[in-house]
């Protein structure tokens, strides 16, 4: 799941070298944190959160296939 989010995010941003995904796995739940350059936050979130919602939907589908739950937090590099 980590690689999936990373590939999607790198395709969207202007600074793909600053995209980092950290993954915390539990028994049935996975928490992912996507870190991007502050200038790219708008591109990853999208208008009214549409892009972020779409990324989370794709992540949820992948997690369901693996019989897990997944959550995604998006933060900028300076936080």
Protein Blocks (a to p, Z undefined) as FASTA:
>chain_A
ZZmmmmmmmmmmmblmlgccdddddfkbccddddddfklmmmmnogghlmmmmmmmmmmm
mmmmnopadddddddfkZZ
